[in-house]
Amino acid sequence: MKQLTHRNQARPWAHWLRYFSENPQALLSSLLVGNTLVNLGVTLLLLQAGRAWGEFGETIASGVALGSIVLLGEIVPKTLALSFPMAFLRIGTPLIQVVFWLIYPLSESLDRLRSSIEKLWQPRPSPENLSQLVENLPPELSPPVEKRVLKNIFLLRQLPVKSFMISRMDMKAVPENLSWQELKKAIAEIPYIRIPVYRGSLDEIVGILLIKDILPHWKAEELLNWQHLLREVYFVPETKNSYELLQELKNKRQHVAIVVDEFGSVAGLISLQRLLEVVFGYGEEEARSTEALYETYPDGSLCFKAQTPLVIVQELLGLPADFFNEEEARNAENLAEFLLSLAERIPQKGETLTYRDYAFEVVEGTPHRIERIRAYKMTNTHETS
């Protein structure tokens, strides 16, 4: 139809042909509603006329109506359109235009009703199904890099902010009551350009300090009121969807959000950069090596950061979808929470916990926290060593 529109753009009805080619649903609605109304009108007229001859007349009228609808409403128009397309367009387009305007309110209402019903009954694909669909795309349609990005976006849609945030214990923040010299000394030891500032404790974050805001004053011997440089804090609940937060941070032009739990206490910090690293992959050359979620050991086992989401662990180890669905892991979001639930205490460095046919060894940690975990499938060699 677009080719016909281009070839006949000088004709007076060409703009309507162009409109219908760009809005096929409007054309379809006009034809269907118009055809239905004509068929109904013809049937009623013939039945009314047939009543003059009694029941026999109504039967004859019904047969004539059926034949007319099939012959004149279906067969003849389609045959003419295939045999004489240009003549059919020249005559039919203005007629369809008239029908379109006459029944527009009705066709538009029916079209909206149809769309609502489709949305109501159409099953929404799960992120797992979409991820599998992307994985099965041929290389010529989706290169490996694009596949990875799409799968990571689906992953981001499944998990809450809690899965990717920097935990409260790992946050780098400074108190509000520091002197200017103390502040400069503290900043020099923090490898970030956006630093939370708190009053009394981490549960009362009063602002975000940007390094670029204090650089013009860096050489000053004293800055009595450096707190006026603080930026507004953006708070989000730890259950917030990670993909929604990514969109919000972009729209609000925010780079950092403070994550709070259900009691209003600070649970951690999430940055736009961290979410983008999830989308574009961890361990890339341009990403900081300290932010890599895992490393591969020579024996093929993987060593994960304790905060690695279970979904990522599951994917990297090639585990089945229901691997972490049992009672021990049902409420765990990351690997550390899983081991805490499995042991019902804090596992210590060097301790190994088993789950199904996998072993999880704490290779780095303190008496109060787990930092890195080695995961491997148990074999006879591993079991005897």
C-alpha positions in Angstrom: 0.0 0.0 0.0 2.9 2.4 0.7 4.2 1.8 -2.8 0.7 2.6 -4.3 0.6 5.8 -2.1 3.9 6.9 -3.4 3.0 6.3 -7.0 -0.4 8.1 -6.7 0.7 11.0 -4.4 -0.6 13.6 -6.8 -4.2 12.2 -6.8 -6.8 14.0 -4.5 -7.4 10.8 -2.5 -3.7 10.1 -2.0 -3.6 11.6 1.5 -6.3 9.3 2.7 -4.6 6.3 1.2 -1.4 7.4 3.0 -3.4 7.8 6.3 -4.9 4.3 6.0 -1.5 2.8 5.1 0.0 4.4 8.3 -3.0 3.4 10.4 -4.1 0.0 9.2 -6.2 -0.6 12.4 -8.4 2.5 11.5 -8.9 1.0 8.0 -9.7 -2.4 9.4 -12.2 -1.0 11.9 -13.9 1.1 9.3 -14.3 -1.8 6.9 -15.5 -4.2 9.6 -18.0 -1.9 11.2 -19.2 -0.5 7.9 -19.6 -4.0 6.4 -21.5 -5.2 9.5 -23.9 -2.3 9.4 -24.6 -2.7 5.7 -25.2 -6.4 6.1 -27.5 -5.8 9.0 -29.4 -3.1 7.1 -29.8 -5.2 4.0 -31.0 -8.2 6.0 -33.6 -6.1 7.9 -34.9 -4.5 4.7 -35.3 -7.8 2.9 -37.0 -9.4 5.9 -39.4 -6.4 6.2 -40.2 -6.7 2.5 -40.7 -10.5 2.8 -43.2 -10.3 5.5 -45.8 -9.1 2.9 -45.8 -12.7 1.6 -46.0 -14.3 5.0 -43.6 -16.9 6.5 -42.7 -18.2 3.0 -41.7 -14.6 2.0 -39.5 -14.3 5.1 -37.8 -17.5 4.2 -37.1 -16.3 0.7 -35.9 -13.0 2.0 -33.5 -14.7 4.4 -32.0 -16.7 1.5 -31.7 -13.7 -0.7 -30.1 -11.7 2.1 -27.6 -14.5 2.8 -26.7 -14.8 -0.9 -26.4 -11.0 -1.3 -24.1 -10.7 1.7 -21.8 -13.5 0.5 -21.8 -12.5 -3.2 -21.9 -8.7 -3.0 -20.3 -8.2 0.4 -17.5 -10.7 0.1 -16.8 -12.3 -3.3 -17.4 -9.5 -5.7 -15.5 -6.7 -3.9 -12.4 -8.9 -3.3 -12.4 -10.1 -6.9 -12.7 -6.6 -8.3 -9.9 -5.4 -5.9 -7.6 -8.1 -7.1 -8.4 -7.7 -10.8 -8.6 -3.9 -11.0 -6.6 -2.5 -8.0 -6.1 1.0 -9.3 -9.8 1.5 -10.3 -10.8 0.0 -7.0 -8.6 2.4 -5.1 -9.9 5.3 -7.0 -13.5 4.5 -6.3 -13.2 2.8 -3.0 -10.9 5.2 -1.1 -13.4 8.1 -1.1 -16.2 5.7 -0.1 -14.1 4.4 2.8 -13.3 8.0 3.7 -17.0 8.7 4.0 -17.7 5.6 6.0 -14.7 6.4 8.2 -16.1 9.8 9.2 -19.7 8.5 9.6 -18.9 5.7 12.0 -15.7 7.0 13.5 -17.1 7.4 17.1 -18.4 3.8 17.0 -15.3 2.3 15.4 -13.0 4.2 17.7 -14.9 3.0 20.8 -14.9 -0.6 19.6 -11.2 -0.4 18.8 -10.4 0.8 22.3 -12.6 -1.9 23.8 -10.7 -4.5 21.7 -7.4 -3.2 22.9 -8.5 -3.3 26.5 -9.7 -6.9 26.1 -6.5 -7.9 24.4 -4.4 -6.4 27.2 -6.6 -8.1 29.8 -6.4 -11.6 28.4 -3.0 -11.5 26.7 -0.5 -13.4 28.9 2.5 -11.3 29.9 5.7 -13.1 29.2 7.8 -13.7 32.3 11.4 -12.3 32.5 12.7 -15.9 32.4 10.8 -16.5 29.1 12.1 -13.3 27.6 15.6 -14.0 28.7 15.4 -17.5 27.1 14.0 -16.0 23.9 16.9 -13.6 23.7 19.4 -16.5 24.3 17.9 -18.4 21.4 18.1 -15.6 18.9 20.5 -16.3 16.0 23.9 -14.4 16.1 23.0 -12.4 13.0 19.9 -10.9 14.7 21.5 -10.3 18.1 25.3 -10.3 18.6 26.6 -11.7 21.9 27.2 -8.3 23.5 23.6 -7.2 22.8 22.3 -10.5 24.1 24.2 -10.0 27.4 22.8 -6.5 27.8 19.2 -7.6 27.2 19.6 -10.5 29.6 21.0 -8.1 32.2 18.1 -5.7 31.7 15.6 -8.6 32.4 17.7 -9.5 35.5 17.4 -5.9 36.7 13.6 -6.0 36.2 13.4 -9.1 38.5 15.5 -8.0 41.5 15.0 -5.3 44.1 17.6 -2.6 44.9 18.7 -4.6 47.9 20.4 -7.1 45.6 22.8 -4.6 44.1 23.3 -1.9 46.8 26.5 -1.3 48.7 25.7 -2.5 52.2 25.7 -0.2 55.2 28.9 -1.7 56.5 30.7 -1.0 53.2 29.4 2.6 52.9 31.9 5.4 53.0 30.4 8.5 54.7 31.6 11.4 56.8 30.0 13.1 59.9 28.5 16.6 59.5 30.5 18.1 62.4 34.0 17.7 60.9 36.2 20.7 60.6 37.4 21.8 57.2 40.9 20.2 57.7 39.4 17.0 59.1 37.0 16.8 56.1 39.8 17.2 53.6 41.8 14.4 55.3 38.7 12.1 55.3 37.9 12.8 51.7 41.5 12.0 50.6 41.0 8.5 52.0 37.6 7.9 50.2 37.8 6.7 46.6 34.4 8.1 45.6 33.3 11.5 44.2 29.9 11.5 46.0 30.0 11.0 49.7 27.1 10.8 52.1 27.2 13.1 55.1 25.4 12.1 58.3 24.4 13.7 61.6 25.0 11.6 64.7 24.7 8.2 62.9 24.3 6.7 59.4 20.6 6.6 60.0 20.4 10.3 59.6 21.9 11.2 56.3 21.6 15.0 55.8 23.2 15.4 52.3 25.5 14.2 49.6 28.9 16.0 49.2 30.2 16.2 45.7 34.0 16.4 45.3 33.6 18.9 42.4 31.7 21.3 44.8 34.6 21.6 47.2 37.5 21.6 44.7 37.3 25.4 44.3 37.8 25.8 48.0 40.4 23.0 48.4 43.4 25.3 49.0 41.6 27.4 51.6 43.0 27.1 55.1 39.5 27.2 56.6 35.9 26.8 55.4 33.6 27.3 58.3 30.3 26.4 56.6 31.2 23.6 54.2 27.8 22.0 54.9 26.0 24.5 52.6 27.6 22.6 49.7 25.6 19.5 50.4 23.2 18.2 47.8 19.7 16.8 48.5 19.5 13.2 49.5 17.3 10.8 47.4 15.9 7.9 49.6 14.5 4.7 48.2 13.1 1.6 49.9 15.2 -1.6 49.6 12.3 -3.4 48.0 12.2 -1.0 45.1 12.6 -2.6 41.6 16.1 -2.0 40.4 15.1 -1.2 36.8 12.5 1.4 38.0 15.2 3.0 40.1 17.6 3.1 37.1 14.9 5.0 35.1 14.2 7.4 38.0 17.9 8.2 38.6 18.3 9.0 34.9 15.1 11.1 34.8 15.9 13.0 38.0 19.6 13.3 37.0 20.6 11.8 40.3 23.7 9.6 40.6 23.3 8.2 44.2 20.3 7.0 46.3 20.3 6.0 49.9 18.5 2.7 50.5 16.4 2.4 53.7 14.7 -0.7 55.2 11.1 -1.1 56.4 12.0 0.6 59.7 13.5 3.7 58.1 17.1 2.7 58.9 19.8 3.1 56.3 20.5 -0.2 54.7 23.0 0.8 52.1 23.7 2.9 49.0 23.0 2.4 45.4 24.5 4.4 42.5 23.6 4.9 38.9 27.0 3.6 37.9 26.5 0.4 39.8 23.2 -0.2 38.1 24.7 0.5 34.7 27.5 -2.0 35.4 24.8 -4.6 36.0 23.3 -3.8 32.6 26.5 -3.8 30.6 28.2 -6.6 32.5 30.6 -7.0 35.4 34.3 -7.6 34.9 34.7 -5.5 31.7 38.0 -3.6 31.2 36.3 -0.3 31.7 34.7 -1.5 35.0 36.7 -1.3 38.2 38.2 -4.7 39.1 37.2 -4.2 42.7 33.6 -4.2 41.7 33.8 -7.6 39.9 31.3 -10.0 41.5 33.3 -13.1 40.9 36.6 -14.6 39.8 37.4 -18.0 38.4 39.9 -20.2 40.2 42.4 -22.5 38.3 40.4 -25.6 39.3 37.3 -24.1 37.6 35.4 -23.1 40.8 34.1 -19.6 41.2 34.7 -17.2 44.1 31.8 -14.8 44.6 31.5 -11.6 46.5 29.1 -12.2 49.4 26.5 -9.7 48.1 26.2 -11.4 44.7 22.5 -12.0 43.9 21.5 -15.6 43.8 20.1 -15.2 40.3 23.6 -14.3 39.0 25.1 -17.2 41.0 22.5 -19.5 39.5 23.3 -18.4 36.0 27.1 -18.5 36.3 27.1 -22.0 37.8 24.6 -23.2 35.3 22.1 -24.3 38.0 18.5 -25.2 37.3 15.8 -22.6 37.8 14.5 -24.2 41.0 17.9 -24.8 42.7 17.4 -22.1 45.4 13.7 -22.7 45.9 13.9 -24.8 49.0 13.1 -23.5 52.5 16.8 -22.6 53.2 17.0 -20.2 50.3 13.5 -19.1 49.7 13.8 -15.6 51.3 17.5 -15.1 50.5 18.4 -12.4 47.9 22.2 -12.9 47.8 24.8 -15.5 48.5 25.6 -14.2 52.0 21.9 -14.3 53.1 21.7 -17.8 51.7 24.6 -19.1 53.8 23.3 -17.3 56.9 20.0 -19.0 56.4 21.6 -22.3 55.7 23.9 -22.3 58.8 21.5 -20.3 61.0 24.6 -18.4 62.2 27.6 -16.5 60.7 29.9 -19.0 59.0 33.6 -18.3 59.7 36.5 -18.1 57.3 37.6 -21.6 56.1 34.2 -23.1 56.9 32.4 -25.1 54.1 28.6 -25.6 53.9 27.0 -28.0 51.5 23.7 -27.7 49.7 22.4 -30.3 47.4 25.5 -31.3 45.3 27.3 -28.0 45.7 29.8 -26.8 48.4 30.1 -23.2 49.5 33.4 -22.3 51.3 33.9 -19.0 53.1 37.3 -17.9 51.8 37.3 -14.3 53.2 35.5 -12.7 56.1 35.5 -11.5 59.7 33.8 -12.8 62.8 30.9 -10.6 62.1 30.5 -10.8 58.3 31.1 -12.9 55.2 33.0 -11.3 52.3 33.9 -13.8 49.7 32.6 -17.3 49.0 34.0 -20.1 46.8 31.4 -22.3 45.1 32.0 -25.6 43.4 30.2 -28.8 42.5 31.2 -31.7 44.8 33.0 -34.6 43.3 34.9 -37.5 44.7 38.1 -35.4 44.6 36.5 -32.5 46.4 34.8 -34.7 49.0 38.0 -36.5 50.0 40.2 -33.4 50.0 
